Amino acid sequence: MTLLKLSSVKKAIAQDFVLQDISFTQRKLQKIVVAGETGSGKSTLLKLISGLARPDEGEIFFEQKSVHDAVFEKLVPGHPGIAYLSQHFELPKFLRVEQVLEYANMLSAEEAATLFEVCQISHLLKRKTDQLSGGEKQRIAMARLLCSSPRLLLLDEPFSHLDLPHKNTLKDVIRDIGEKLKITCVLVSHDPDDTLPWADKIIVLKDGKIVQQGTPDKIYREPVNEYVAGLFGKYNVIPPAKAKLFPGLKLKSKTKNILIRPESFSLVGPTKKGATGKIKKINFLGGFAEAEIDVDGQIVTVRVIGNHIKEGKKVKVAVV
Ligand SMILES: Nc1ncnc2c1ncn2[C@@H]1O[C@H](COP(=O)(O)OP(=O)(O)OP(=O)(O)O)[C@@H](O)[C@H]1O
């Protein structure tokens, strides 16, 4: 069932910035990520969906009804079924967490207890809001929004400024919001580690336009250009003239560069089919290393597992 539908949405924000041609749909419980470089229009898009801003053209439908008609009828900011957690949220000062949540709460005691458990804040209820870490504040702000039982939750860069343990807790919370509370989420983030494993669909924005939308696998393996490729990790650019150096590399057009990830190359034994090259540099990255290899003047980055390689060594590179 389609929960959200955007149809040719356009919004001029500043003289030199227009969000335009934005069309996509979201099914109930489908996990959507909006990615893009800073200033590409991600927050503006979330504000439009939430009903906090109105498109200049086009239409946004939530549960088959116009978001902006619903907001207009109610004369309150934002659509009541859609919760938006801004990057710049604030919690009221000098209150206990339970007081902050009480004001917003429309749930039964049992539902509220489940919500606080899902948001991993049950142990924080007696604390004052100035006695919390950034990650704890974020989970409380999220619980406060969810107290009004929205059907769609929009999260704007929720992982920025969090250390790894808080980030991992928040990832569990966001997963449980979908799985246990059955609330659909749209997440804005530019970190591929946060988005690729979670999303069902990724929408990539550049300069206010969608440049690609698709499954994480498609976006990662078949980016339409270097901009999309670069948002989701390292990649090699092989000009068409150099493609023949690498047996098995498929040329898509005579003029278009091939974009290929480091793990799509591997080092093989001397009797196997591949391109002969020399290791120029090795970058150790924990569980694996990335070797920069010179193949007849074309430098390629290859992901290597194990510590059997040395700079200056001759190797053979194959396409996986
Ligand atoms: N209130 C405003 N007045 C003028 N320009 C604005 C306003 N809000 C946003 N912009 C501009 O509109 C463009 C899109 O901004 P937006 O915040 O939607 O981008 P973003 O992709 O969310 O960026 P970031 O990742 O940095 O949060 C930017 O060029 C920004 O400077």
The ligand as a Gaussian input file, in Angstrom:
#p B3LYP/6-31G(d) Opt

LIG

0 1
 N       15.664000      29.516000       5.015000
 C       16.526000      29.527000       3.980000
 N       16.825000      30.683000       3.363000
 C       17.675000      30.733000       2.317000
 N       18.268000      29.649000       1.814000
 C       18.018000      28.463000       2.388000
 C       17.125000      28.343000       3.501000
 N       17.061000      27.030000       3.850000
 C       17.877000      26.370000       3.011000
 N       18.441000      27.224000       2.138000
 C       19.351000      26.869000       1.040000
 O       18.694000      25.899000       0.260000
 C       19.615000      24.865000      -0.121000
 C       19.149000      23.510000       0.364000
 O       19.224000      23.483000       1.775000
 P       18.900000      22.166000       2.614000
 O       19.064000      22.521000       4.069000
 O       17.598000      21.615000       2.178000
 O       20.072000      21.189000       2.160000
 P       20.598000      19.843000       2.845000
 O       20.861000      18.897000       1.734000
 O       19.661000      19.419000       3.917000
 O       21.967000      20.323000       3.476000
 P       22.720000      19.780000       4.802000
 O       23.165000      18.377000       4.492000
 O       23.864000      20.720000       4.936000
 O       21.754000      19.855000       5.947000
 C       20.972000      25.287000       0.408000
 O       21.657000      25.943000      -0.614000
 C       20.625000      26.228000       1.545000
 O       21.662000      27.165000       1.713000

